[in-house]
Structures are given as structure tokens and as C-alpha cells.
Amino acid sequence: MTRVVQKFGGSSVADADSIKRVAKRVLATKQSGKDVCVVISAMGDTTDELMDLALQVSPIPKPRELDMLLTTGERQSAALLAMALADLGVEARSYTGSQAGVITTGKHGDARIIDITPGRVTTALDEGSIVIVAGFQGVAQDTKDITTLGRGASDTTAVALAAAVGADYCEIYTDVDGIFTADPRIVSAASQVPEISYEEMMEMAASGAKVLHLRCVEYARRENVQVHVRSSFSDRPGTWVKDLKDIATTDKDGNPMEQAIISGVAHDRGEAKITIVGVPDKVGEAARIFDAIAASGINIDMIVQNQSRVSTSRTDISFTLPKTEGRNAMQKLNEIQPEVGFEELLFDDQIGKVSIVGVGMKSHPGVTARFFRALADAEVNLDMISTSEIRISVVVDAEAVDRAVRAAHTAFGLDAEGEAVVYAGTGR
Amino acid sequence: MTRVVQKFGGSSVADADSIKRVAKRVLATKQSGKDVCVVISAMGDTTDELMDLALQVSPIPKPRELDMLLTTGERQSAALLAMALADLGVEARSYTGSQAGVITTGKHGDARIIDITPGRVTTALDEGSIVIVAGFQGVAQDTKDITTLGRGASDTTAVALAAAVGADYCEIYTDVDGIFTADPRIVSAASQVPEISYEEMMEMAASGAKVLHLRCVEYARRENVQVHVRSSFSDRPGTWVKDLKDIATTDKDGNPMEQAIISGVAHDRGEAKITIVGVPDKVGEAARIFDAIAASGINIDMIVQNQSRVSTSRTDISFTLPKTEGRNAMQKLNEIQPEVGFEELLFDDQIGKVSIVGVGMKSHPGVTARFFRALADAEVNLDMISTSEIRISVVVDAEAVDRAVRAAHTAFGLDAEGEAVVYAGTGR
């Protein structure tokens, strides 16, 4: 029997009526002859409200207890969905993350899934019951304490459960129709992508595409779980995230399909740039700086080191990082200033990152040139550049982000009504 | 080291400020050199709000899922109290009922504690941590599903945990100062009882005294846990509930203390009376009626069968039951009417029950006479009468309840400023 894991986010279960609506959708899947396991987030603003309550009690809530508190939100929505399904005449059972066997590391607030021992879930599925699992949570392997997973956690729970119970695929229900070639709020000609590879999706997620979180896609790739991202407000097919070799290269009549070089244009306004001016150009100085940053748990993204100024034997180093971590990083750098002896720190949060992603660029020369030409024509200055095998990212002024995204989207033939750039052969 | 279990109810943890207040009280106990295990209820109206939410989703919420939903309330307050304690610089860990090893029967919504396996709790206490356990809940022995206990459940959790962790005593914090000789809202001269035996407390609870629930006192007696009922809003000593033999009979100078015949006057306005008129006076008819009632899970309290009317060979049977179950019982009786052939059903919810309770009455004749004389002098008509070894209860008109309580309180010398009736010897 086909087995499917369906994940519904907080906006899909904002109130009693939307819980009943989700119940009907789950029932329809069950009635189509599939085993259904649901992963559910907390209702609407519940998590924020619980966090407010915690902050009223304690300025810095103890992480172990914050996890105990916040996990109640998903438990509530799981129980409510099970009630709604029971009213529709179908057997449904809710489980906490711990009951569902979600075993995690012990890092409260940002635990990782180590393993899933889904005995109770599979037994219930085998007995014909719909299973509902509270997302975002697990139980620490060592302490047996309740943990919460990091960002995008309910999606990861769903994919991990899909792997553990041998589901045929995992559906992530969200408030958009799937993955688009660019943010439709910026590019009106953006279109939905029917299929995308794990690798491209990971690059898109890392580049600011919000629909799926990086960790979830990593997990899906590792366990080879096909993920269907779709809207909880319509029945339209969404975007399938799957292995590159499983992606169709011919249409239903067997004719080769047009394969675009790039799958999408992503952007990210959530980063800031720090420039360390006048770093002594000696072996080990950069390492010392980034050791200090890393020790504070700050994730940095792009790094650029300028050529040394010959006159002074000093160099400038710029890097980007999440805006939210800017204050922390500046503080840390100021602390090590006497030791490293750089001249100045500059902070700029009026930047944006624009990235093009596609496996097609591996086999097509000239992609970088075409991208930069399009940006130049749109009068966008490039501040920093970084690349991977299937991604090119640039940092630009915040005000230029929209212009850059549109220019790239057009240049690579992604505009829905425009002329598609056609390449046969490898990838998409 | 002295070990104590402290239980705080919903009114003690209504908001963030009151949680911080409770934290200070718990800390003070810890700082006095005791091991502290706290059992906590859900904040203020949380349980009612969750129930409302459930009813919005489902007219008759599935009991298993209702338990999953409602138990989140206590988990939240437990986590919040642990945070507040951490802020005060003391190690505190919250546990769900399941984590604390509260093993119950599988009857959702009204499970009974079968056993407590307090491994994690005792380990944490031994490590010097304050332990906070979510009350009202456990885990079913067979299914491992989350259960809620019946009424008065957090108190029972506290007493059961006190027994399981070998606590020296159990403190129940509530919104009154302890057990009174009568409801102070009715009898201004009522006074607080410093000590009362398990047996008397059980009779008081069964007779309408709301402070402690019957099941909790039963558990305390069985496990011989001394219970200290006291106010969470003051530091005054409350009432100790303990074994009769442990109750002081001499004052601190060794002189015999005055022992009252009765410990208190209880009343209950929560009952209704059903009279079944004209039941055929044949063997087995009463059994058939009460079998039907019992099969519906309705608890009846007092039963009176009037003398048969010789002319008709029929008899009248009256019984009392919780008002909330009146509709259900009437329906059930109507269903069996054709079978039993009684003449008529009468329903009266304008009644009240007044009880006097005291172990002293075992050894003192004339208690009944004195009680009834006092009621007669107060122009209270008796409708039904029932007795146990240490209790006499009467059913009276609802409007006469206050008068009856006051008359009994005065007649047995309980009025604080009045002349105490002094008896040396057995009991209190």
C-alpha cells in the first residue's frame, strides 16, 4: 500500500476551522487508499505566545524548560486534528515526538535528529489508523529530556519520519504553490518549477528561498525521500524535490524536454556585511579572526579578502553573516582588536544577495559572463562574488536586489511568456 | 535530609507574577535545607480554554486526544516554574507525569494511579535539584498513552509522589488557610482545625468539603502520608491530615487537650434527589433499578426506601446523586419503567446535605439526638438521614442548609468564641 507523510504548518492550522479543513484533506488521502502519517506544527501564533509567556517569567528562559514549554503547542494541534478526524469517522492517533521515537541530540532549542524508532507509528499505520505526530520536537538520546529541533524543524521531522516508516513520498503543505523560478512578488513572469533536484533545492534554500529549509532538503537527499511541496489551499500539484536521475528529461510522448541552464533565481535580504580594514598581512591572522567568530556560534556565509596594499602590508577582509548576528560578531571582533591589530571595522546591513542556481551550468560555459552582463545592463554594481558548482551568488546594494533578480530571470530565459533558452542534454 | 512534596493549584499559578511568587516560596523551602518536589496544576483557566478549543473542533472530543490536549496545560506551568527557579539561581527540572513515572489505568479522563516509578525524580532530588512534576496526568500502563486522572487529581499526584519518593510529608497549597470546622462563609465563628484524622477528612470530603478530594485522602491514608493543607497566600500553618494515633491529645506541657466530639460540619449543595414512586414490593426490584443506574456509571449517595404501603404492596425509593448526573439518571429510569413498572418519577434539585463528622461520636452516645434537636430548634425539616461510624448526614431543603450548618456548629461547641464542649478521652 502506498504510504505517505503529510506535513502541515502553523498557517494551515491557525484555528478550529482550519484544523477541520486539514482533517478533510487528510481523510481524502486516506480514502484514496493510502496509509497516512501527518506531521503538524503548532497553531498559528501559539509558539510566539508561549515565548512571550516565558519571557514574562524569565528574561533568559532556561533552554531545557523552554523546550518543555514550546513543545506543548504541537501536541495541542496534533490532539485537535486527531479529534477532528475521529468526528469524520476515521481512526486517528496523535503522538508526541518522543512517543513517535524521534531521538535527537541534547542541544535544547537546536537539536538534530539522530534516529527515529517508529515502532508505535508503524504499528498504528499497520492497524489502519491515521497517525499524527507533533512536529518540531524529539527526545534527547542521553538525558531523555524533551528537545526542540532548529529552524524548519517540522519539515525535517516529516522527511525523517517518511524515511523511517518507508513512506513512498513526503508532502509538505505550505501557503504557496511550490518552488518558483524567482519570488513572484518581484518577478511577475516567474513560474512554478514542477521538479527540482535535491542539490539545486539545497542551493536555493541556502541562498534565501524560504519554502523549504536547508536541513530538511539535506535529510531528504541523504535518505532519498521524494518531497512534494504544495499548497494547503488548493489541489494543484506543487513542486517535486527528487534525485537528479529521477527528474524527467522527456515529455510523456518520449520527446526530449527543453532543459534550462538555471532552475531559479534566489535572493536573500537577511544578511549583513562586515569589513575588517587593515588586517596585518601575516600567516594566521585570518584564521585567528574566524576562529573567534566561530567560537561564538556565528555562521558566516561569503568571505572575500582584498589584495594586500603593498605600501602597508595590510589587507581588508569582508564577510557576510545573518543580520541578527551582526551585533554579536561586531562585539567579538572588537574584543580581539588589540590582539589582531586591524585598523577599523565597517558594518553594512543595506545589502542583498542574489543567486542563480542550476545543475545545467556545470556543462555550459559562459553562464557567469551572461549573469554579470545582465547585471551590468541593469546598472547593478557587484560588491562580492561567490560560486559553487551549481550556483553563482553576488552581493549587491539592498536597493538593487529586485532589479538584479529580474535581470537574471530574463537573461536565462525563465520569464514564463518569454523565449525559453533551450539546451538539450545534461541536467535541467 | 527532610524531603517534602509541595503542590500548587491553578489559582496559585494564574499568571507570570504568581509563578514567580510560587518560585520564591519553593526556593525558601529548599534553602531551609529540604529536598523539594513540586506538583503543579495548569495556569488559571488554561484547562477550560483548552476544553473550549476541543469543543470547537469536535462536539464529543475523543477521550484519548482530550487527554493529550489537556495535559499540555500542566506541562506549561511546570516548565515556567522551572524557568523562574533557574532565574533565582537554583537548579530545577520539570517532568511530565509520564517522565515522572506516574503509571495509571487506561481510562482516559478518569485514570487511576497504579504505581509510580520515580527513578528520574529521585535521581534529580539526590543531585540537589528541585523537581517539578506536571500534575493531573500519567501514562497508561498498557497502551503507553497519556492519561489524565479524575477530579482532584493533582492533589492525588502529590500524595502519591510523596509516598513514592519517601517524602516526610506533602504540602497542598490552596486558596484557603486549611480545613475549617465549617464553611466560614456560612459560619463566621468557624475556626481552623490544626489536625484531623484521615478518616474524618475522608468523611468531610465525601460530605462536600471542597478543600481536599476524597481520592487524595484515601491515598494518603493508605500510604500513611502526612498532608499539610495550607494557603499559598500566607505563611500561617494550615491543617495537618494524619493518622489518628499521630494526632496530639496533650498540649505542649503534657496536659490532656480538650477533645471535641465532632471535628466539623460539612455541607453539599451539589446533589439532587430522585424519588421512584410506587415500586412493586417484590424481591429484586430495587436491585434491578440500581443495576441500571450503576451501568450508566452514575454514583449515587444516599438511598432511602419507605415502608410499603400495605394497600398496594408498593414502596417508594429515594436516592441522591450529583446534580450533574440527574438528567442521565432520569433518562435511564424512564427507559426501564416498562420493565419495573413503578408509578412515577420525582426529581428535586432544591436540596442540600448537611453532615457532622467526628471520631468522637463513636464513644459518645446522644450525638444523633443532639444534632436532630438542634436542627428542630432551627426549624429545619429532615428529608433523608444516613450515618456512618463517624458521620451523620441529613438531607434538607436547599433554603435550610445555612441554618442547619450554623445550628450544628453551635450545638457541638465549635463556635470559636462560644463555650467549647469538653470531652476527655478517645479521639478528638
Interface residues (C-beta under 8 A of the other chain):
Chain A: A16 I19 K20 L50 L53 A54 Q56 V57 S58 P59 I60 P61 K62 R64 E65 L66 M68 L69 T71 T72 R75 Q76 A78 A79 L80 A82 M83 A84 A86 D87 R93 S94 T96 Q99 R120 K144 I146
Chain B: D15 A16 I19 K20 L50 L53 A54 Q56 V57 S58 P59 P61 K62 R64 E65 L66 M68 L69 T72 R75 Q76 A78 A79 L80 A82 M83 A84 A86 D87 R93 S94 T96 Q99 R120 K144 I146
